[in-house]
Amino acid sequence: ICALAVSDSFVAVGDRSGSVYLAQGQVGERGREGLGEWNSLAAHTNEVSALQFSKRYGTLISASLDGTVRVHRCEQRATATEFKAPSAITGLQLHPDDKRVIISCSSGCLCVGVANVLPAPPLEVDDSNGHVGCAIECVAVSVDGGRVASGGADRRVIIWSLVSTQLTALLTLPC
């Protein structure tokens, strides 16, 4: 298991082969009590890098090193839509408004999509002063939803404004 997500009603896991599994029910104090059977969803062709539930839309969003993001309808156990990122997806965070998803890519690209209709064209932030030429390895969203932080292979943390898509702070970790 390389990715895991839990909601009020579902548990999802992703593995290194690209498979995504979904089980419905409440997890009891002693384990699987009340948890249904595992259902296999449409598989990715490479390792699952992130899973996030959207409570608003009743969906599971899966991301993979194969460069795809998929939106799965939990109740129907079906894939609703797919989005192809510019490169391998290294991270995914659901925005606090539960409407947008932020995706980080191995090519150094940071994209913002709409959680229920991911084929909508993603917004790429201005990374001219960002992680130029290196992978973004993780992404986080501020509690207020106004900023996104990206961490790269260049040992830098960059804070972006989601309103202007401009870099607002740059921090470099010591060697």
N, C-alpha and C positions, 0 to 999 in steps of 0.2 A: 504494500500500500504506500503510495507516494503522494496522495492527495485525499483530503477528508473534509466533509462538511456535515453539519447537523442543523436541523430546524425543529420547530415544534412537532412536526409530523413525519419527518423523513430523516434518513441517514444516507449519505452517499459516500462512496469510495472510488478512487481511481487508481489504476496500477501502471506499472512500467510498460506493459504491452499495449496500453492505450484504451483498455476496457474501463467502462464506467458502470457501476452497479448502484441500484437504488432500492432501499427497503422502507416500507411505510409502517408507522406505528410509534408508540411511546416506548422508550427504553426504560425498563424497570430498574429498581435499585440493584437487582442481582443479575443484570445482563440483558439477554434477549427477550425477556418477558414482554409480550405485547408487540414485538417487532415482527413484521411479516417476512415473507420470503424475499430473497434478493432477486431483483429484475435487472437484466442486462439492457443497457441503452446503447445507442449507436456508438460504435467504438471509434476512437481516433487511431491514426496509423503510427503514433509514437507515444511516449510517456505522457501521462496526464500531469500537468504542472500545477493546476489549481482548480478548485471547485467552490462555488458560492451559491447559496440559495437566495432568491428574491421572494420575500414574503408577499409583496404587493402583487406580483404576477403569478405566484405559484409555480415558479420555474427554478430549475437548476441550471447554472451556467458552468460549463466545463471548458477548460483551456488546455492546450497541449503543445509539446515541443514540435509537433508537426505543423504548427502555425495556424491551427484552426481554433475558433471559439464556437461552441454549440450551445443553443438554448433548448433545454428539454422541458416539456410540460410534465410536471410530476404526476398529476392525477391520471393522465393518459399514458404515461410511461413511453412518451414518443418525443422525437427530436422535432422541434418546431422550425428552427432556422439555423443557419451556419454562416460564419463570417471568416474570411481568410485574412490573416494579418500579414504584414510584410516579411516576417521571419518567425522563428521559433518563439513561442510565448513563454516567458519566464515568470510572469506574475499576473494576478488579476485581483482587483478589489472592487466591491460594489460600493457605490457612492452612498452616503447616509440618506439621500432622498429616495433610495431604492429604485431609481429610474435609470441611472447611468452606471456604466462599468468602465473601469480604467484598466488598460492592458499594457504591460511592459513586454518588450521584445528583445531578442538577442542582438538585433541589428542596431540597438540604441534608440529605437523609436518608442514613443509613448502615445497611446491612442485612447480616445474617449468615445465609447459607443453608447447606444441606448439599450438598456437591459432587456426590453421585451421585443425589440426589432433590430437586432444587431446588424443586419445587412445595411442599415443606414450608414452612409459614409462616416467612418471614424474621423474624429478631429485629431490631427497630429499637432503636438505642441511645437513651438519654435525651439529647436534644440541646437541652434547655431552656437550657443555658449554652453551647451550641456554635455552629455556623455558622447562626445564626437568620436566615432570610430570604435566604440566598445559597447559591450552588452549592458543593458539595464537588467539587473538580476533580481530586483524586488521593487515593489511599489506599495505605498500606503496613502490613505486619504485622511485628511484632518477631520475631527469630529464635526466641525461646522460645515464641512464639505467645500470650503473655499480654496483649499490648497491640496496639492498632491506632492508627495516626496518620492523621489526615485533614487535607488542606490545602484551604483554601477561597478563594473569590473575595474574601473579607474580609481576606485576607493573614494569616490565623491558621492555626497548626498546633495541632491539638488531639489529645491522647493520651487514648485510651479504654481502660478495662479490659474485656477480653472476658469476664471472670468476672462482674463486677457490672454491666456496660454503662454505668458511670458515667464521667464526665470525670475524669481524674486530673491533667492538666497542660494549660496554655494558654499558647501562645507567640505573640506578635504581631510580625510583621516590621516593621522601620522603613520609613517611606515612601520 
